Amino acid sequence: MDLNAVQMLVSVVQAGSMTAGSDRLGVPLPTASRRIRALERALNVQLLERSARGVKLTEAGTRLFEHATRGLELIQEGEDAVMSDQAHVQGKLRLSVPPSFSPWWQLVTDFQNEHPDIRVHLLSTERRVHPVEDGIDVALRVGEVEHEALIARHLLDYRHVLVASPRFIATHGRPMTPEDLSRFPCATWSLGTNTNRTWRFAGTSVAPNTVLSTNDSMHLLHSVLAGEVITELPPFIVKDAIGRGLLVPLLSECPLPSAPLNLLYPAHRHPSAVVRTYLEYCRRKIPWLVEACTADAT
C-alpha cells in the first residue's frame, strides 16, 4: 500500500475537498487525485465519492480512514519521540480537570517548573469530557470509569467531609445521626436545578433539608464558613479551614462514600513523550496527592 497516497486521502477528507487537501500537503491537485485513484485500484474499492460539492468517504473509505488516521498519529508520535530529547521534553499538553480541584493547580505549576518547555492548556469543566472527541490528552476524572476506548490510571480514593462552622453549631446545635440532617439547613452540590440531592452515609441514605443547591463548590464553602448551613465538600477544600478551627467535621462515625480519582487517556493512542512524562510525574506525586486529599474528620 502506498502510504503517501493514504496520507493524501486523510488530508483530503479532513480538508473537505481535493483542492484543499492537496494545498494542505503542498502537492499539485492532479498528483493528489492520481495517487488516490491509484490507491483505489490497488485496493480494488472506491474510497471517495466525488461531486461538485466536494468529496465524501464510501463505507470502505471510512474504514480505511479510521485506521489510517490512528496509524498516522502513531507515526507522528514516533517521530516526535525520536526527535525529542527525553531529558528535555517539549510540546503541548491538553488537560481536563474538574473545577475547584485545587491540588491540581499546584501539581500543574510544579510540573511546568520541572518541564518549562511543555505548554499546558487546561480545560476546567464539570462535564465528563471524552479525551478523543474533545481533543484532550489526559483527563482527571472523579468517579467510576466505564469506557472501553479509554485507559484509566488510578491515583487514589478520597471521600468528602460533612462540615459546619462553630457559629452554626452554637446557634442550631449539632446533628447526632444522619437522619437529623432533615432538621438542619443544608447546602448541597447539584449540577441540575431540579435535582433532589441525597447524601449517602455508611449504612443509610438521607435527604437533607436543602435550603441552597449549587454546582459551585466555592459558593458552598462561603455559605458554610458564614455559619448559614451544613454541607459536604472535598477534603482539599475544607482542610485548611478545619485546621484553623473555622469548620468542624460532623458525623465522623458515619463517613461519606469514597470516590476513585483516575487519569484517563485514549486506549488506541500510544502516549506521546509529553503525555508519558506527565503520567509518570503524576504517579510520583501520589503520596503528595493522598496527603492533599485527606482532611482530619475527627
N, C-alpha and C positions, 0 to 999 in steps of 0.2 A: 504494500500500500504506500502511495506517495504521501508522506507526512506533510510536505509543503502544501499539497493540494487540500489535505484535511484542514490545515491551518487557514487556508483561504476560505474554505467552506464555513468554518466557525466565524471568521471575521465578517463574511458577507451576511450571515444570519444575524449576528449581533448588531451590525450596522443597519440592517433593514433593506439593503439593495446591493446589487452587484457593483454599481459605481462607487457607492460609499465604502463598501468593503475593500475594493481594490485601492481606493485612495488611502484608507487607513493603513494598509500594508505597504503602500508606496510602489505598487506594481501596476503596469498598464491594464486597463479593463479587458482587452482581448486576451491577454495572458491569463488572467484570473478565470475568465469564462472558459477558455480552452482547457485549463488544468482541472477545473471542476467537472467538465464533461468527460475528460479522460478518466477521472476517478469513478464517475458513474459507469462508464464502460467496463472498467476493471472490476467493479463490484457487481456488474450486471443488474443494477437497480437504478431507479430515478430517485435522486436525493432532494432535488428542488423543483417546485412548481414555479415557472417563470411567467410573469404577466406584466402589463404596462404599469401596474401599481407597485411592483417590486417582486420579491421572491418569498416563497413560503415552503417550509420543510414538508416533505412527504412523511408517511409513517416510518419508512426505513431511514429517511434522513434524520428524523427526530431521535431515533435510537442511536445512530452514529454520532449525532451532535452531542447528546448527553454524555456518552463515553469519551468522545474526543475532548470535550471541554475539561473533564476531570483529568484526562491524560496530559493536556497542555499545561494545566495548573501544576501538575506534578513535575513536568519538565522545567517549568519556570522556577519552581521552588528548589529543584535540584541544582539549577544553575546558580540561584541565589546562595544556596548552601556552599557550593564550591567557591564562589567568588568572595563570599563574606568571611572575614577573619573571625573565628568563633570567639576570640578574646575581645573582639571589638564589634559586637553585633550592631547593625544599624537597620533602620526601616520604620515602617508604620505599624502600630498595634491598635486594633479596633476592639474596644471592650464594652460590655454592658454590665451595669451594676444597679441593684435596687436603690431608690432614693433613700437618703439618711443612713446608708450603711457606712458610717464614718470611719471604721477601721480601714476600709479600703482606700480612703483618701490618703491616709498616711502610707499605706503599703505602696500605692502608685507613686507617691512622691519619693519614697526610698528607692523604689525600683528604677526610676528615672535618674536619680542621683548616682546609682551604680552603673546605669547604662544610658549616658546622656545623649547618645545618638539614636535612641529609639523615640519616635514621636508617638504620643498616645492620643487617641480620640476616644472619649468615654461617654457612652450614652446612658443617662440616668433615667430609668423608667420603671413603673410598676408592671408594665406589660411583659408577658412571658415571651420574650423575643426568641426567634428561631435563627441561630447563627448563619445558616445558609441563606435563608430568604431575606434576612435583614443585613447581610454583609458584615457580620460580627465575627471576629476571630475567636474570642473566648467570652463566654457569658457567665457571670456569677449568678447562681440560682439557689434560692431558698426553697426547700420542699422536695418532694419526690420527683424523680425524672423518669418519664416513660416515653422514650422516642428512640427507635432503632437506628435512626440516622445520626444520633449524637453519642459521643463518648463523654461519660461523666467521671470526673476525678473528685472523689470525696475528700473534703478537707476536715470537717468536724461536725459535731451535733451541738446545738445550743437550745436553750429554752427562754421564753420571755419571762418577765418578772412582774408580779402584781404589786403595785405601789400606791401609796398615798402620802401626803405631806403631814408633818406633825400637827400643823394647824387644823387640817381636815379632821384628824383623829381626835383632837381636843374638842372640836365642835360637834362631830357626828358620832364619835365612837369608832370602834374597830370591829370589822366582821370577824366572827369566830369560826364560821363554816362557809363553804362556797354558796350555800343556799341563802345566807344572809345578804348576799350582794343584790338581791331583789329589793332590799330596803334602803340601799345607799345610792346616791347619784354617781353614775359611772360614765366613762367616756370610752368608746370603742373605735378601733380601726376598721374602716369599711370602704371597699372600692366602689360600691354602688349606693345610690341614695335610698333604695328600698330594701336593703339587706338587713335582716334581723340577725344580729350577732349573737352567737352562743359561745360561752367560754367553757372549755373542757379542762377539767382537773382530774387528778388521779381518782378513778372510780366513779366520777359523776360529771354531768354537764349542767350548766345553769344559764338562764337568760338574764343578764344583768339589767338593772334599771338604767337604761341608756338615755342620758339627757343630752349627749353630744356624740355624733359619729363623724369621722373624717378619714380621709386617706393620707393625711399629713401627720407623720409621727411627731414632728416638732411642735405642731399645734397641741397634740396630746400632752407632750412634755410641759408646754406652757401652762395648760389648764391644771395639770396635777401639781405643779410647783406653786400655782396660785391658790391652792387649797380648795379648789372647786369640785374635784371629782376623784374617784378611784379609777385607775386604768392599768393596762398591761402593756409593757414596752420591751423592746430588745434590751438585753443586759448592757450592751455598749452605750446605749443612750442614757441609761439611768445610773450607770456605775459611779460616775463622779458625784452625782447628787446624793446617792446613798452614802458614799464615803464621807461627804461633808455634812451629813445629818439633815439634808434638805428633803430627803424622801425616806420612807420606811417601807421595807418589804412586808407584804401581807400573806397570810395563809401559807407559810413556808412548808408546812407539813402536807400540803396538797399542791404539789408543783404542777405547773402547766406543762403540756406535752413538749417534747424536744422536736426539733426540725433539723434535717440534714442540710449542710451547705456544700454545694458542688460547683466545680468549674466545668462548663460544657463547651465542646468544640466539635466540628463536623467529623463524622466517622470516616467519610470517604476521602478526606484530605490528609496527606502526610503533613504534619505540622511543620511550618517554616522555622528557620533558625530563630526568628524573633519570638514566635509562639512557644517554641521549645524552651527558650531562655526564660520567658515569663512563667510558664508552668513549673519549671524547676525552681524558680525564685519563690513562687507561692508555696511549693512543697517545703522549702527550707523555712518558711515563715509560719508554719503550722503551730509550733509551740507559742509563738507570739500571738497568733490569732486566737488560740484557745484562751489565753490569758485575757485578751481584749474582749472576748465574748463571754466572760464569766463575771458575774456580779455577786456580791455577798447577799444572799437571800435569807439569811438567818436573823 
